[in-house]
Amino acid sequence: MSVATAHKILISTAIAFFLIYALWQLAEYRRSADGTALAWSVAATGAAIGLAVYLRRFIRSLERS
């Protein structure tokens, strides 16, 4: 396995975990109406989106080389 493949797997896993965490915090917010849980959900979603953008750019950079 190449370093690039390992990197893609790790970033993809991180995206999945951030999305799962965001859903978990959203469920917690719906249960308790705690604003902190909503903030964590939004932050985790933002992190997942940021990593997805990074992964897409990383894959494109590999295709150019």
C-alpha positions as CSV (number, residue, x, y, z in Angstrom):
1,M,0.0,0.0,0.0
2,S,1.4,3.4,-0.9
3,V,1.5,6.4,1.4
4,A,-1.0,8.2,-0.8
5,T,-3.5,5.3,-0.5
6,A,-3.1,5.2,3.3
7,H,-3.6,8.9,3.4
8,K,-6.8,8.7,1.4
9,I,-8.1,5.9,3.7
10,L,-7.3,7.9,6.9
11,I,-8.9,11.1,5.6
12,S,-12.0,9.2,4.5
13,T,-12.3,7.5,7.9
14,A,-11.9,10.9,9.6
15,I,-14.7,12.3,7.5
16,A,-17.0,9.4,8.4
17,F,-16.2,9.8,12.1
18,F,-16.8,13.5,12.0
19,L,-20.2,12.9,10.3
20,I,-21.2,10.3,12.9
21,Y,-20.1,12.6,15.7
22,A,-22.2,15.4,14.2
23,L,-25.3,13.2,14.0
24,W,-24.7,12.1,17.6
25,Q,-24.4,15.6,18.8
26,L,-27.5,16.6,16.8
27,A,-29.5,13.8,18.5
28,E,-28.2,15.0,21.8
29,Y,-29.3,18.6,21.0
30,R,-32.8,17.3,20.0
31,R,-33.0,15.4,23.3
32,S,-31.8,18.1,25.7
33,A,-32.0,21.4,23.8
34,D,-28.4,22.1,24.9
35,G,-26.9,24.7,22.6
36,T,-23.4,23.3,23.2
37,A,-24.4,20.0,21.5
38,L,-25.7,22.0,18.5
39,A,-22.4,24.0,18.3
40,W,-20.4,20.7,18.3
41,S,-22.6,19.3,15.6
42,V,-22.1,22.3,13.4
43,A,-18.3,22.3,14.1
44,A,-18.0,18.6,13.3
45,T,-20.0,19.0,10.1
46,G,-17.7,21.9,9.1
47,A,-14.6,19.7,9.8
48,A,-16.1,16.9,7.7
49,I,-16.7,19.4,4.8
50,G,-13.2,20.8,5.2
51,L,-11.6,17.4,5.1
52,A,-13.8,16.4,2.1
53,V,-12.5,19.4,0.2
54,Y,-9.0,18.6,1.2
55,L,-9.4,15.0,0.1
56,R,-10.8,16.0,-3.3
57,R,-7.9,18.4,-3.9
58,F,-5.4,15.8,-2.8
59,I,-6.8,13.2,-5.2
60,R,-6.7,15.8,-8.0
61,S,-3.1,16.6,-7.3
62,L,-2.2,12.9,-7.5
63,E,-4.0,12.7,-10.9
64,R,-1.9,15.6,-12.2
65,S,1.4,14.0,-11.3
